[in-house]
Structure formats: C-alpha cells, structure tokens
Amino acid sequence: MNTIAILGGGLVGSLLAWRLARQGKKVHLYEAASENAPQSAAYTAAAMIAPFAERSVCHPDVFNAGLRSLELWPELLKELEQDCGVKVRYQTQGSLLLAHPSDYAEMRQFEADMRIHQLLNHVSVQHLAGSEVRAVEPDVAAHFTEGYWLKNDAQVDNRSLLLALKKAAQSMGVEYYFNSQVNKDHVNKGQVNKDGGDWFCDGTKINAERFIDTRGVNAKSEINNLRGVRGEVLWVSCPEVNIQRPLRLLHPRYHLYLVPRGEGRYQLGATEIESEDRSPVSVRSAMEMLSALWTLVPSMSEARILSFETNLRPATPDHKPIIQQHENTLSINGLFRHGYLLAPALLERCEKEYSLNLNMSLFANALETDYA
Ligand SMILES: Cc1cc2nc3c(=O)[nH]c(=O)nc-3n(C[C@H](O)[C@H](O)[C@H](O)COP(=O)(O)OP(=O)(O)OC[C@H]3O[C@@H](n4cnc5c(N)ncnc54)[C@H](O)[C@@H]3O)c2cc1C
C-alpha cells in the first residue's frame, strides 16, 4: 500500500494522521521532539476557537474559516471519542471581552470594527452592563462596568486533544517516529534550494509516495517568507475562583486573555512579539501578564504560578494560512495565532482542492449555516 509521510506531529500533522488512517491509508508520522516533551505551538496554545473575538484583528477569510471550524469541531470530537474512547473537553460558553474604564477607547474601537463588519447586532454578540458582566462571571473585578459576551466562541482542551489524536491514529496503524528530524537534502547540505529533492530523516532517505509537510515554523527552508512570532504564556492554579469562559482584556499596548483550563488551573497569555527567540519568558512580559490577571480577577492574587512557557507561531506576511503542492509534497502552514480556529476548515479545503481523502465532506451539507 502507498505510504503517506507526515512531517511534524503538531496540530495539523496530528489531525491529518488520524483522518487519513481512518480512511484506511498507510501513514508514517515523523516528529522532531520526543514523545513526552512536545515542542509544538499546538501544545503551548490556549486553543481558543474565537472568530468573533478575533474578527477585528484577522483577515475575513480567517474569520469565515473560523465560523466553519466552529461547526466542524464538535463533529470531529464526537468521531474522535468513538475512535479512541477519550472525550476531549470543548467549552462552548463564548468569550467575554473586557476593557478597564480608562481604556474604553479600545472598546469603542472594537465596536466600530464590529459595526463595519456588520456583526455588532449579530445574535452571538451581546453588550453587557457591569451588573450583567458579574452575572455571567461573578469573579470578574467590579471596576469593569461593561463588556461584550461573544457567545459562539469556543475553546478546546488542546493537550488532551493531541493525546487523543495520537491514541486514535496509533490504534489505526499510524507509525510514529519521535526524535526524528526531517529535512530536505539541500538543508542537510547547507544549500538554499527550495525546488524539489528528497526528504531525509537522520541521513536516511524517506520512502513514501506522498509527503505532507506540517513542521510549523521549522518549514521555513521550504516556504518563502514564513516567520515565527513569539508567544509567551503562564499557567496558574487558583481553585478558589470559578471563571467559566475565556476573558479577553482590551488594552492599548497588549491584548491578553485568561482561559480556564479545568481543575482550578488557568492559562494566561499571550504576548505577540516579532521575534524567533524561544528563550524563557521575559520579566516585562511576566509583569504585563500578571498585571492583566490582577486587573481581571483581583481575587487571583493568591493564585500559584505553575509554569511559564514560550513558543513560536508560524506566520505568513498576510497572516493567512498557506497550502502549496510541490511535486509529491503538500505543505500546510502559516496558521499563525489561529491554528485551532482554522484547522478543521483547512482540512476540508485540502480534501476538496488537493484530493486528500479525509472524509470531511461527511459533515458538509448537514452543517451549512448562514451567518450573514
Ligand atoms: C502562545 C500561543 C497561543 C496560541 N493560542 C491559540 C489559540 O488560542 N487559538 C488558535 O487557534 N491558535 C492558537 N495558537 C496558534 C496555534 O498553536 C498554531 O497555529 C498551530 O499550532 C500551528 O499548527 P502546526 O501543526 O502548523 O504547527 P505546530 O503545532 O507548531 O507543529 C509543528 C510540529 O512539527 C515538528 N517539527 C518541527 N520541525 C521538524 C522537523 N524538521 N522534523 C520533524 N518534525 C518537526 C514540531 O516539533 C511540532 O511538533 C497559539 C500559539 C501560541 C504559540
């Protein structure tokens, strides 16, 4: 049987391995990191599927793909549970957008953007007065006198998702090769040449009929103008407070969020810095994130810090994803800060345009929704 080699086991690679295996394909997945120490942006991400919160900062194509992904994720997770017995937590309580009173200009700008996109009166966009903010999220600080509840935004438990995808894929025969760094020959020889050539893993040529390059930011050697954008996050534990949905703070210098991650844990993030530096979180970023935490939920001042983490988002110049076929290699990349928002919709597109049999069309007719 023809083998499909997937290069990179982050978000896109993991989803593809499972979908292809379930269609009876023979799949080998090569991942540079070790099995127990994931390095993917997918692992670091907050995994919000938040097209409404992102609308004012993303391309219309990304927004529309996000709407489609909101429809596809629940179906995919249902199938994943059938395949591996793991129910991945999927939050559907929307996100809550807040601004400190001194930053209400940011809120008015958000409103102006939503009005331009004819979304301000959308059924899933609800303005809240201060008392309504507290009715929705009682632990939010009293100084927030208004907010927006973006009711259709969602969030997926990415770490259990990645484990579940691996479990399902392996049960269907996908062979995983960890600690396996894959490159084109020209990279191994230190040459700049993006045209063709074989794929090698640790000096050995990989034999496969088709390759899918999903190496995130490390695919720079094959994709022009791909860059990494540094994102820093921190995790805290605070079982005493009970935030139900992602809180997003509008601020003139940074936009940060606080995401409930279950069992009293919260993820706070993320910076967005034009740098490919993977070194630990800076003091400045830590202070900005912690001050956002304090501003949003003062009762979290006694929260315990669990970890600081850094990773790189793979980004293109226009911040839209890139799908390109060159000889026998399909590259899927540039998902930037929208991997979870985009992935199911992108897979559907790959199925239609690049003849990858992923059985995504199964959902097509049943789910079409008019968001106009
Ligand atoms: C801090 C942060 C927060 C984020 N929050 C969100 C969010 O809330 N919502 C959202 O939609 N998106 C979010 N994202 C973006 C999302 O994580 C990415 O868009 C997504 O993970 C990209 O998927 P990918 O598969 O292309 O790359 P990755 O997930 O990075 O996977 C690439 C994989 O390839 C492997 N690899 C690299 N080089 C090689 C090689 N030479 N050989 C073999 N394997 C290799 C890597 O180890 C990795 O496992 C966030 C990202 C960050 C960093």
The ligand as an SDF file (V2000), in Angstrom:
LIG
                    3D

 53 58  0  0  0  0  0  0  0  0999 V2000
    1.2530   31.0690   22.8640 C   0  0  0  0  0  0  0  0  0  0  0  0
    0.3660   30.5860   21.7550 C   0  0  0  0  0  0  0  0  0  0  0  0
   -1.0110   30.6670   21.9030 C   0  0  0  0  0  0  0  0  0  0  0  0
   -1.8420   30.2410   20.8750 C   0  0  0  0  0  0  0  0  0  0  0  0
   -3.1920   30.2890   21.0590 N   0  0  0  0  0  0  0  0  0  0  0  0
   -4.0270   29.9140   20.0620 C   0  0  0  0  0  0  0  0  0  0  0  0
   -5.4280   29.9880   20.2420 C   0  0  0  0  0  0  0  0  0  0  0  0
   -5.9510   30.3480   21.3020 O   0  0  0  0  0  0  0  0  0  0  0  0
   -6.2290   29.6160   19.1950 N   0  0  0  0  0  0  0  0  0  0  0  0
   -5.7060   29.1940   17.9980 C   0  0  0  0  0  0  0  0  0  0  0  0
   -6.4870   28.8990   17.0840 O   0  0  0  0  0  0  0  0  0  0  0  0
   -4.3640   29.0890   17.8200 N   0  0  0  0  0  0  0  0  0  0  0  0
   -3.5190   29.4510   18.8140 C   0  0  0  0  0  0  0  0  0  0  0  0
   -2.1660   29.3760   18.6360 N   0  0  0  0  0  0  0  0  0  0  0  0
   -1.6430   29.0140   17.3080 C   0  0  0  0  0  0  0  0  0  0  0  0
   -1.5530   27.5100   17.0730 C   0  0  0  0  0  0  0  0  0  0  0  0
   -0.9180   26.8950   18.1450 O   0  0  0  0  0  0  0  0  0  0  0  0
   -0.7690   27.2710   15.7780 C   0  0  0  0  0  0  0  0  0  0  0  0
   -1.3700   27.9970   14.7270 O   0  0  0  0  0  0  0  0  0  0  0  0
   -0.7610   25.7890   15.4020 C   0  0  0  0  0  0  0  0  0  0  0  0
   -0.2210   25.0210   16.4420 O   0  0  0  0  0  0  0  0  0  0  0  0
    0.0550   25.5640   14.1340 C   0  0  0  0  0  0  0  0  0  0  0  0
   -0.0160   24.1800   13.8490 O   0  0  0  0  0  0  0  0  0  0  0  0
    1.1120   23.4280   13.0090 P   0  0  0  0  0  0  0  0  0  0  0  0
    0.7560   21.9980   13.0130 O   0  0  0  0  0  0  0  0  0  0  0  0
    1.3250   24.1560   11.7200 O   0  0  0  0  0  0  0  0  0  0  0  0
    2.4650   23.6950   13.8470 O   0  0  0  0  0  0  0  0  0  0  0  0
    2.8720   23.1240   15.2700 P   0  0  0  0  0  0  0  0  0  0  0  0
    1.6760   22.9100   16.0960 O   0  0  0  0  0  0  0  0  0  0  0  0
    3.9430   24.0210   15.7980 O   0  0  0  0  0  0  0  0  0  0  0  0
    3.5090   21.6910   14.9300 O   0  0  0  0  0  0  0  0  0  0  0  0
    4.7110   21.5580   14.2050 C   0  0  0  0  0  0  0  0  0  0  0  0
    5.3650   20.2390   14.6200 C   0  0  0  0  0  0  0  0  0  0  0  0
    6.4310   19.9310   13.7310 O   0  0  0  0  0  0  0  0  0  0  0  0
    7.5200   19.4410   14.4920 C   0  0  0  0  0  0  0  0  0  0  0  0
    8.7620   19.6820   13.7310 N   0  0  0  0  0  0  0  0  0  0  0  0
    9.3890   20.8550   13.5500 C   0  0  0  0  0  0  0  0  0  0  0  0
   10.4720   20.6880   12.7630 N   0  0  0  0  0  0  0  0  0  0  0  0
   10.5070   19.3670   12.4250 C   0  0  0  0  0  0  0  0  0  0  0  0
   11.3870   18.5920   11.6240 C   0  0  0  0  0  0  0  0  0  0  0  0
   12.4360   19.1280   10.9830 N   0  0  0  0  0  0  0  0  0  0  0  0
   11.1150   17.2690   11.5020 N   0  0  0  0  0  0  0  0  0  0  0  0
   10.0400   16.7030   12.1240 C   0  0  0  0  0  0  0  0  0  0  0  0
    9.1980   17.4040   12.9100 N   0  0  0  0  0  0  0  0  0  0  0  0
    9.4140   18.7290   13.0450 C   0  0  0  0  0  0  0  0  0  0  0  0
    7.4560   20.2510   15.7810 C   0  0  0  0  0  0  0  0  0  0  0  0
    8.1800   19.6270   16.8320 O   0  0  0  0  0  0  0  0  0  0  0  0
    5.9570   20.2900   16.0270 C   0  0  0  0  0  0  0  0  0  0  0  0
    5.5180   19.1820   16.7770 O   0  0  0  0  0  0  0  0  0  0  0  0
   -1.3010   29.7490   19.6520 C   0  0  0  0  0  0  0  0  0  0  0  0
    0.0870   29.6360   19.5310 C   0  0  0  0  0  0  0  0  0  0  0  0
    0.9230   30.0500   20.5690 C   0  0  0  0  0  0  0  0  0  0  0  0
    2.4020   29.9060   20.4010 C   0  0  0  0  0  0  0  0  0  0  0  0
  1  2  1  0
  2  3  1  0
  2 52  2  0
  3  4  2  0
  4  5  1  0
  4 50  1  0
  5  6  2  0
  6  7  1  0
  6 13  1  0
  7  8  2  0
  7  9  1  0
  9 10  1  0
 10 11  2  0
 10 12  1  0
 12 13  2  0
 13 14  1  0
 14 15  1  0
 14 50  1  0
 15 16  1  0
 16 17  1  0
 16 18  1  0
 18 19  1  0
 18 20  1  0
 20 21  1  0
 20 22  1  0
 22 23  1  0
 23 24  1  0
 24 25  2  0
 24 26  1  0
 24 27  1  0
 27 28  1  0
 28 29  2  0
 28 30  1  0
 28 31  1  0
 31 32  1  0
 32 33  1  0
 33 34  1  0
 33 48  1  0
 34 35  1  0
 35 36  1  0
 35 46  1  0
 36 37  1  0
 36 45  1  0
 37 38  2  0
 38 39  1  0
 39 40  1  0
 39 45  2  0
 40 41  1  0
 40 42  2  0
 42 43  1  0
 43 44  2  0
 44 45  1  0
 46 47  1  0
 46 48  1  0
 48 49  1  0
 50 51  2  0
 51 52  1  0
 52 53  1  0
M  END
$$$$
